[in-house]
Amino acid sequence: MRPAEAYLRIMPIKPLQLPPAVARAFVKDMRAFFAESHAIKRDEIAGRELHALREHLGPRDKRLRLTNVHELFLAMKDHT
């Protein structure tokens, strides 16, 4: 199985509906993630967003991992 296929299998089927404040914080952290050169600090930023996303996903999908947040940041990089 290719990595993209594995990633798509764990993505939620329904669109993720985040409150505006949470979405703004996500974009702010995503920009900070790309501005940071230190890998550990980048992981801390992604970890903060992982926690925030898990709060809003609820029990719907507990399989979201730090690597998924990294991939989300990379996928959305050109859309901010």
Secondary structure by P-SEA (a helix, b strand, c coil): ccaaaaaaaacccccccccaaaaaaaaaaaaaaaacccaaaaaaaaaaaaaaaaaaaccccccccaaaaaaaaaaacccc
